[in-house]
């Protein structure tokens, strides 16, 4: 038996019906009326989201650094091999 992911709640502006894509915003992107407080992310949710984004950024930076180091090693090995063939 497989687990199904329940559909996420879709928030819509109560004034104009526009889909709310970011609960960080305090007002509607279309009609510019403020959202009800219960539509907004709580401070705890905001903090968790920011922590997750920081972790993702740090992981990407580590991966980028690791890939760059591996590329330099390959380039150095390739350069050494070419030099040995010439010599």
FENFEN-V45561 format. One record per pair of residues at least 12 apart in sequence whose ideal C-beta (glycine too) atoms are under 7 Angstrom apart, sorted by the first residue. I is the first residue (numbers start at 1). GAP is how many residues later the second one is. D is the distance in Angstrom with one decimal. If there is no record, write none. Layout:
I:GAP:D
I:GAP:D
This chain:
11:12:6.6
11:28:5.6
13:15:4.3
13:17:6.8
13:18:6.4
13:22:6.9
14:22:6.6
15:13:6.5
15:16:5.1
15:18:4.5
16:12:6.3
16:14:5.4
16:15:4.2
18:12:4.3
20:15:7.0
20:19:6.6
23:16:6.3
23:17:5.8
23:18:4.7
24:17:6.0
26:14:6.5
